């Protein structure tokens, strides 16, 4: 569990981190790092490697396989430790709190800094690696692809998008990124899927979402995975989050993906609020969003 991982930071010694970093380096070349290679990657003696492997395996930061050869690799908890150490050294994170959301592709926790923040660990590829390879174009950049590479690339892409979009688009303010993890502003509000909008709020909230999609497109990005599960609603407005699948507007399928985003969110409102939600021409609406010419009166 990630909460346990946070506790390991004070227990681990520098040599333990050398071992973890050495395995991280070795995993660039193979899924399992041969034991004979670990001293070279970690700059530890064979005897020190033996001892540190036992220490880190006891904490479930490292795992072993013995088929064909004796090999080792980081668990995701081991990768979490390396990211947390980097954030602690930068003084980005000073304390670890409760979970904010746990899903198939990410775990989000409250952390303490100069104010409460959210720490997101990307988990892409951990349980559905083949599907992620098909959907994310950054997994085709190299022959050997580890879970950790996929998760790191997802975090890098999301952080880049947030930096480009904030504050013009209502997204969480990005604070820091390391490996597969992002520290960002903690979002207030409730997930759209769990929100119960009053009749007079339905069209207004839909308008806000479409306006943010239009502003994001104008700023150079398509979310490419928008749904009721990655929109927060609050008294102050709406916030769009989860941007690892985002694509730049010059992407060959950007307009198609924008159309899918618009259709997804309009369809959700029509399903949940059939008596109130509008029934626009979705293709024309997507064109208006892409041209940043979306207005309520023209769209509906």
TASUL-V928933 format. One record per pair of residues at least 4 apart in sequence whose ideal C-beta (glycine too) atoms are under 8 Angstrom apart, sorted by the first residue. I is the first residue (numbers start at 0). J is the second residue. D is the distance in whole Angstrom. If there is no record, write none. Layout:
# TASUL-V928933
i: [I;I]
j: [J;J]
d: [D;D]
This chain:
# TASUL-V928933
i: [0;0;1;1;1;1;1;1;1;1;2;2;2;3;3;3;4;4;4;4;4;4;5;5;6;7;7;7;7;8;8;8;8;10;11;11;11;11;11;11;12;13;14;14;14;14;15;15;15;15;16;16;16;16;17;17;17;17;17;18;18;18;18;18;18;18;18;18;19;19;19;19;19;19;19;19;20;20;20;21;21;21;21;21;21;21;22;22;22;22;22;22;22;22;22;22;23;23;23;23;23;24;25;25;25;25;25;26;26;26;26;26;26;27;27;27;28;29;29;29;30;30;30;31;31;31;31;31;32;32;32;32;32;32;33;33;33;33;34;34;34;34;34;36;37;37;37;37;37;38;38;38;38;38;41;41;43;43;43;44;45;46;47;48;49;50;51;52;52;52;52;53;54;55;55;55;56;56;56;56;58;59;59;60;60;60;60;60;61;61;61;61;61;62;62;62;62;63;63;63;64;64;64;65;65;73;73;73;73;74;75;75;75;75;75;75;75;76;77;78;78;78;78;78;79;79;79;80;81;81;82;82;82;82;82;82;83;83;83;83;84;85;85;85;86;86;86;86;86;86;86;87;87;87;89;90;91;91;91;91;92;92;92;92;92;92;93;93;93;94;94;95;95;95;95;96;96;96;96;96;97;97;98;98;98;98;99;99;99;99;99;100;100;100;101;101;102;102;103;103;103;104;104;104;104;104;105;105;105;105;105;105;106;106;106;107;107;107;107;108;108;108;109;109;109;109;109;110;110;110;110;110;111;111;112;112;112;115;116;116;116;116;116;117;117;117;117;117;117;118;118;118;119;119;119;119;119;120;120;120;121;121;121;121;121;121;121;121;121;122;122;122;123;123;123;123;123;123;123;124;124;124;124;124;124;124;124;124;125;125;127;128;128;128;129;130;131;131;131;132;132;132;132;134;135;135;135;135;135;137;137;137;137;138;138;138;138;141;144;144;145;146;147;147;147;148;149;150;150;150;151;151;151;152;153;153;153;154;154;154;154;154;154;154;155;155;156;156;156;156;157;157;157;157;157;157;158;158;158;158;159;160;160;160;160;160;161;161;161;161;161;161;161;161;162;163;163;163;164;164;164;164;164;164;165;165;165;165;166;167;167;168;168;168;168;168;169;169;169;169;169;170;170;170;170;171;171;171;171;171;171;172;172;173;173;173;173;174;174;174;174;175;175;176;176;176;186;186;186;187;187;187;188;188;188;188;188;188;188;189;189;189;189;189;190;190;190;190;190;190;191;191;191;191;191;191;191;191;192;192;192;194;196;196;196;196;196;197;198;198;198;199;200;201;201;201;201;201;202;202;202;202;202;202;203;204;204;204;205;205;205;205;205;205;206;206;207;207;207;208;208;208;208;208;208;209;209;209;209;209;209;209;210;210;211;211;211;212;212;212;212;212;212;212;212;212;213;213;213;213;213;213;213;214;214;215;215;215;215;216;216;216;216;216;216;216;217;219;219;219;220;220;220;220;220;221;221;221;221;221;221;221;221;221;222;222;222;222;222;222;223;223;223;223;223;223;224;224;224;224;224;225;225;225;225;225;225;226;226;226;226;227;227;227;228;229;229;229;230;230;230;230;230;231;231;231;232;233;233;246;246;246;246;247;248;249;250;252;253;254;254;254;255;256;257;257;257;257;258;258;258;258;259;260;261;261;261;261;261;262;262;262;263;264;265;265;265;265;265;265;266;267;268;268;269;269;269;271;272;277;277;279;279;279;279;280;281;282;283;283;284;284;284;285;286;287;287;287;287;287;288;292;293;293;294;295]
j: [4;76;5;76;79;95;98;106;108;120;6;95;108;7;58;76;8;60;76;79;80;83;83;95;10;11;58;60;80;80;83;84;87;58;15;16;54;55;58;80;16;17;18;43;47;51;19;51;54;55;20;80;81;84;21;41;42;43;51;22;37;41;43;48;51;52;55;61;23;55;60;61;73;77;80;81;24;41;81;25;32;37;40;41;42;43;26;32;37;40;41;61;71;72;73;77;27;73;78;81;147;40;29;32;36;37;40;30;32;72;73;145;147;143;145;148;143;33;70;143;72;143;145;64;68;70;71;72;36;37;40;70;71;72;37;68;69;70;48;68;69;70;71;40;41;43;48;52;71;42;43;44;45;48;48;51;47;48;51;48;49;50;51;52;53;54;55;56;61;63;71;57;58;60;61;77;60;61;62;63;76;74;76;73;74;76;77;80;71;72;73;74;77;71;72;73;74;69;70;71;69;70;71;69;70;77;78;81;147;78;79;120;122;125;146;147;150;80;81;82;147;150;178;179;83;120;180;84;85;178;86;120;177;178;179;180;87;92;95;180;88;89;177;178;91;92;118;175;177;180;182;91;92;93;175;112;112;174;175;182;110;111;112;116;118;182;110;111;112;110;111;108;110;111;118;108;109;110;111;115;108;109;106;107;108;109;107;108;109;117;185;105;106;107;106;107;106;122;122;126;127;121;122;123;153;243;119;120;121;122;123;241;119;120;122;117;118;119;120;117;118;120;115;116;117;118;185;115;116;117;118;182;115;116;116;174;182;185;174;182;183;184;185;171;182;183;184;185;186;180;181;182;154;180;181;182;183;150;179;180;150;151;153;154;157;179;180;181;243;126;150;179;131;135;146;149;150;153;243;128;131;132;138;144;145;146;149;150;146;150;131;132;146;149;133;134;135;138;149;138;139;144;149;244;149;152;153;243;244;149;152;153;156;144;148;149;152;148;148;149;149;150;151;178;179;152;153;154;178;179;155;178;179;156;157;179;243;158;176;178;179;180;181;243;159;176;160;242;243;245;161;181;241;242;243;245;162;173;176;181;163;164;170;220;242;245;165;170;171;172;173;181;183;242;173;218;219;220;168;170;215;218;220;242;170;171;172;173;172;214;218;211;214;215;218;239;211;236;237;238;239;238;239;240;242;183;184;185;186;238;240;183;184;181;182;183;184;181;182;183;184;181;182;180;181;182;231;238;240;231;233;235;231;232;233;234;235;237;238;193;194;231;232;233;194;227;228;230;231;232;204;227;228;230;231;232;237;267;226;227;228;232;200;201;204;232;272;201;272;274;275;203;204;205;268;272;275;276;206;275;276;277;295;299;207;208;232;237;209;264;265;268;276;277;210;295;211;236;237;212;225;230;237;239;264;213;261;264;284;288;293;298;214;293;215;237;239;216;222;225;239;257;260;261;264;288;217;287;288;289;291;292;293;218;291;220;221;222;239;220;221;248;257;288;289;291;291;247;248;249;242;245;246;247;248;245;246;247;248;250;253;256;257;260;229;239;242;244;245;260;244;245;246;256;259;260;229;241;244;245;260;229;230;239;260;263;264;230;263;264;267;264;267;271;241;239;240;241;237;238;239;240;264;237;238;240;237;237;238;250;252;253;256;253;253;253;256;256;257;258;285;289;259;260;261;285;288;289;262;281;282;285;263;264;265;281;284;285;288;266;281;285;267;268;269;276;277;279;281;284;270;271;272;276;273;276;278;276;276;298;299;283;284;298;299;284;285;286;287;298;288;293;298;289;290;292;293;294;297;298;293;297;297;298;298;299]
d: [7;8;7;7;6;8;8;6;6;7;7;7;8;7;8;8;8;8;5;5;5;7;6;4;7;6;6;7;6;7;6;6;6;8;4;6;8;8;8;7;8;6;7;6;6;6;7;6;6;6;6;8;7;6;6;5;6;6;8;7;7;5;6;7;4;7;6;8;6;7;7;7;6;5;6;6;6;7;7;6;8;6;4;3;7;7;6;5;7;7;7;7;6;6;5;7;8;6;7;6;7;5;7;3;6;7;5;7;6;6;7;5;6;8;8;8;7;8;8;7;7;7;6;6;8;3;7;5;6;6;7;6;5;6;8;6;7;5;8;8;5;7;6;6;6;7;5;8;7;7;6;6;5;5;6;8;4;5;7;7;7;7;6;6;7;7;6;6;6;8;6;6;7;4;4;7;7;5;7;7;8;6;6;7;6;5;4;6;6;7;6;7;6;7;6;8;5;7;7;5;8;5;8;5;8;4;5;8;7;7;6;8;7;6;7;8;8;7;7;7;5;8;6;6;6;6;7;6;7;6;7;7;5;4;6;4;6;7;8;8;6;6;4;7;4;4;8;6;6;7;6;8;6;8;7;8;6;6;4;5;5;7;6;7;7;6;8;5;6;7;3;7;6;8;8;6;4;6;7;7;7;6;7;7;5;8;4;6;6;6;7;8;8;4;5;7;7;8;7;6;7;7;5;5;8;8;5;6;5;6;8;8;7;5;6;6;7;5;8;7;5;8;6;7;6;8;6;7;5;7;4;7;6;7;5;7;7;5;6;5;7;7;6;7;7;5;7;5;7;6;7;5;8;7;5;8;7;8;6;5;4;7;5;5;8;4;7;8;7;8;6;8;5;7;8;5;5;5;7;4;5;8;8;8;8;4;4;6;5;7;6;6;6;7;7;6;5;6;6;5;8;7;8;7;7;7;7;8;7;8;4;8;7;5;8;6;7;7;5;6;7;6;6;8;7;6;6;6;8;4;6;5;5;6;6;7;4;6;6;7;5;6;5;7;6;7;6;7;5;7;6;6;8;5;4;7;6;6;4;5;6;6;8;5;4;5;6;5;7;8;4;8;7;6;5;6;6;6;4;5;6;6;6;8;5;8;5;6;7;6;6;6;5;5;6;7;5;6;6;5;6;7;6;7;7;4;5;8;6;7;6;6;4;7;8;5;8;8;4;6;7;7;4;7;5;7;5;5;6;7;5;7;4;5;3;8;8;8;7;5;5;7;6;7;7;7;6;7;6;8;8;4;8;4;7;5;8;8;8;4;5;5;4;5;6;8;7;8;8;8;5;7;6;6;6;5;4;6;6;7;7;6;7;8;7;7;6;7;6;7;7;5;7;7;6;5;7;6;5;7;8;6;6;7;6;6;7;7;7;6;5;7;6;6;6;7;6;6;7;7;8;7;6;7;8;5;6;8;4;8;5;8;5;6;7;5;7;7;7;7;6;6;6;6;6;7;5;6;5;8;8;5;7;6;7;6;5;8;6;7;5;5;5;7;8;6;6;8;6;6;5;6;5;4;8;7;7;7;4;8;8;7;7;7;4;6;6;8;6;7;7;7;5;8;8;7;5;4;6;7;6;8;8;7;4;7;5;8;7;4;7;6;6;7;5;7;8;5;6;7;8;6;7;7;6;6;7;6;6;7;7;4;6;7;6;6;6;4;6;6;5;7;7;7;6;7;8;7;6;7;6;6;6;4;6;5;7;8;5;8;4;7;5;6;5;6;6;7;7;8;6;7;5;6;6;5;5;8;7;6;5;8;8;6;6;6]
